[in-house]
Amino acid sequence: MRKGGSLGFVSPQRLQRCRGRTRSGTRMSLASQGRRREVNEWSLKMRKEMRVIDRQIRDIQREEEKVKRSVKDAAKKGQKDVCVVLAKEMIRSRKAVSKLYASKAHMNSVLMGMKNQLAVLRVAGSLQKSTEVMKAMQNLVKIPEIQATMRELSKEMMKAGIIEEMLEDTFENMEDQEEMEEEAELEIDKILFEITAGALGKAPSKVTDALPETEPIGAVGMADEEEEEDIEAMQSRLATLRS
């Protein structure tokens, strides 16, 4: 009787402890589920912004093809100055595309970090700080095309304890502009040689190369104004795509 009775009896203290552990486990489970949803939402936003970057790259590359055709036309007409201006635009566009591809690499790093966070969450029940994610986000908040979303995600990740507060580099654009001017003179020759199939070997200001198939001066003069407008419109479109 006593043995059987002891099996069927649970003291109030023990029952209270069991209930406490159950409530605690439930709270931890709910918290983990909330964090899991949050991490999944970050991943969805990141993939959405990657599609934005892909569209931006395609738009810039399509515009670059138009610039190439304009360079060929200008080379046939002997308009060396126009070729140089357009070649510089192509340099800027290619640098912009390179940065966008680098941004995609950083985004993939963040997505991989989110997968790792989900794995940690399943085992430890909480998120952990990640230096890899922080480094990637530091680069992503500098990209104008996705800056607003990346700043929002950074704030959410800081609250969750994954990354620390970040400082923005305000001098990056200035440094990039200086680098572009230094590299431009070196790259112009390569681009013009590539596009004109060797018709223009050296296109900077001290060009002495002769150009084939030069149109009569009168014909060129009549079209100058329209061509300048076309070039300005093309530069404007490329600048808009890069900004």
Secondary structure, 3 states (H helix, E strand, C coil): CHHHHHHHCCCHHHHHHHHHHHHHHHHHHHHHHHHHHHHHHHHHHHHHHHHHHHHHHHHHHHHHHHHHHHHHHHHHCCCHHHHHHHHHHHHHHHHHHHHHHHHHHHHHHHHHHHHHHHHHHHHHCCCCCCHHHHHHHHHHCCCHHHHHHHHHHHHHHHHHCCCCCCCCCCCHHHHHHHHHHHHHHHHHHHHHHHHCCCCCCCCCCCCCCCCCCCCCHHHHHHHHHHHHHHHHHHHHHHHHHHC
